């Protein structure tokens, strides 16, 4: 399976509203297909491009950094992802 991290401002705004309403903490996957919300899961995505982000979540949980520090993180738009799926 493959994909790419793409900046989609409309979806980003929808996710902000969801997170504000549901008050999700740490790492959650908010997944859309064709612009429609299909699921919200409190976990790291299966095809995750960067190990820094989970580390930031751990540091936040331990009180070593603040939410303002997290906001400085740069999302790696344009990175291509691949994931091997074997369902034998």
WOJO-V713230 format. One record per residue. N is the residue number from 1. RES is the residue in one small letter. PSI is psi in radians with two decimals (NA if undefined). OMEGA is omega in whole degrees, 0 to 359 (999 if undefined). D_CENTER is the distance of its C-alpha to the mean C-alpha in whole Angstrom. Layout:
# WOJO-V713230
n:N res:RES psi:PSI omega:OMEGA d_center:D_CENTER
n:N res:RES psi:PSI omega:OMEGA d_center:D_CENTER
This chain:
# WOJO-V713230
n:1 res:x psi:2.56 omega:180 d_center:18
n:2 res:x psi:2.84 omega:179 d_center:16
n:3 res:x psi:-3.08 omega:180 d_center:14
n:4 res:x psi:2.50 omega:176 d_center:13
n:5 res:x psi:2.03 omega:185 d_center:10
n:6 res:x psi:2.41 omega:179 d_center:12
n:7 res:x psi:2.09 omega:179 d_center:12
n:8 res:x psi:1.63 omega:185 d_center:13
n:9 res:x psi:-0.66 omega:181 d_center:14
n:10 res:x psi:-0.76 omega:179 d_center:15
n:11 res:x psi:-0.67 omega:177 d_center:12
n:12 res:x psi:-0.75 omega:179 d_center:11
n:13 res:x psi:-0.70 omega:177 d_center:14
n:14 res:x psi:-0.73 omega:180 d_center:13
n:15 res:x psi:-0.70 omega:177 d_center:10
n:16 res:x psi:-0.75 omega:179 d_center:12
n:17 res:x psi:-0.74 omega:179 d_center:15
n:18 res:x psi:-0.85 omega:182 d_center:13
n:19 res:x psi:-0.68 omega:179 d_center:12
n:20 res:x psi:-0.70 omega:182 d_center:15
n:21 res:x psi:-0.82 omega:184 d_center:17
n:22 res:x psi:-0.30 omega:181 d_center:16
n:23 res:x psi:0.93 omega:177 d_center:15
n:24 res:x psi:2.45 omega:177 d_center:12
n:25 res:x psi:2.73 omega:175 d_center:12
n:26 res:x psi:-2.31 omega:186 d_center:10
n:27 res:x psi:2.16 omega:174 d_center:7
n:28 res:x psi:2.55 omega:177 d_center:6
n:29 res:x psi:2.13 omega:175 d_center:5
n:30 res:x psi:1.89 omega:189 d_center:7
n:31 res:x psi:2.30 omega:177 d_center:9
n:32 res:x psi:2.55 omega:169 d_center:12
n:33 res:x psi:2.19 omega:182 d_center:15
n:34 res:x psi:0.69 omega:177 d_center:17
n:35 res:x psi:0.08 omega:181 d_center:16
n:36 res:x psi:2.32 omega:178 d_center:16
n:37 res:x psi:2.22 omega:178 d_center:14
n:38 res:x psi:-0.50 omega:178 d_center:15
n:39 res:x psi:2.76 omega:174 d_center:13
n:40 res:x psi:2.16 omega:182 d_center:11
n:41 res:x psi:2.34 omega:178 d_center:10
n:42 res:x psi:1.34 omega:183 d_center:10
n:43 res:x psi:3.01 omega:174 d_center:9
n:44 res:x psi:2.44 omega:179 d_center:7
n:45 res:x psi:2.59 omega:180 d_center:7
n:46 res:x psi:-0.63 omega:177 d_center:10
n:47 res:x psi:1.49 omega:185 d_center:10
n:48 res:x psi:2.23 omega:189 d_center:8
n:49 res:x psi:-0.16 omega:193 d_center:10
n:50 res:x psi:2.17 omega:179 d_center:10
n:51 res:x psi:-0.19 omega:180 d_center:12
n:52 res:x psi:-0.65 omega:185 d_center:12
n:53 res:x psi:-0.83 omega:176 d_center:9
n:54 res:x psi:-0.63 omega:177 d_center:10
n:55 res:x psi:-0.70 omega:177 d_center:13
n:56 res:x psi:-0.69 omega:179 d_center:12
n:57 res:x psi:-0.70 omega:178 d_center:11
n:58 res:x psi:-0.79 omega:179 d_center:14
n:59 res:x psi:-0.66 omega:177 d_center:16
n:60 res:x psi:-0.78 omega:180 d_center:15
n:61 res:x psi:-0.58 omega:180 d_center:16
n:62 res:x psi:-0.08 omega:180 d_center:20
n:63 res:x psi:0.25 omega:181 d_center:20
n:64 res:x psi:-0.37 omega:176 d_center:20
n:65 res:x psi:2.97 omega:181 d_center:18
n:66 res:x psi:3.00 omega:176 d_center:18
n:67 res:x psi:-0.53 omega:177 d_center:15
n:68 res:x psi:-0.64 omega:176 d_center:17
n:69 res:x psi:-0.69 omega:180 d_center:16
n:70 res:x psi:-0.65 omega:182 d_center:12
n:71 res:x psi:-0.31 omega:179 d_center:13
n:72 res:x psi:-0.24 omega:181 d_center:15
n:73 res:x psi:2.34 omega:179 d_center:12
n:74 res:x psi:2.10 omega:178 d_center:12
n:75 res:x psi:2.27 omega:184 d_center:9
n:76 res:x psi:1.17 omega:179 d_center:11
n:77 res:x psi:2.49 omega:179 d_center:12
n:78 res:x psi:-0.25 omega:179 d_center:15
n:79 res:x psi:2.35 omega:178 d_center:14
n:80 res:x psi:2.49 omega:183 d_center:15
n:81 res:x psi:2.62 omega:171 d_center:13
n:82 res:x psi:2.62 omega:182 d_center:16
n:83 res:x psi:2.28 omega:179 d_center:16
n:84 res:x psi:2.24 omega:178 d_center:19
n:85 res:x psi:2.15 omega:179 d_center:20
n:86 res:x psi:1.92 omega:181 d_center:24
n:87 res:x psi:1.00 omega:180 d_center:25
n:88 res:x psi:NA omega:999 d_center:28
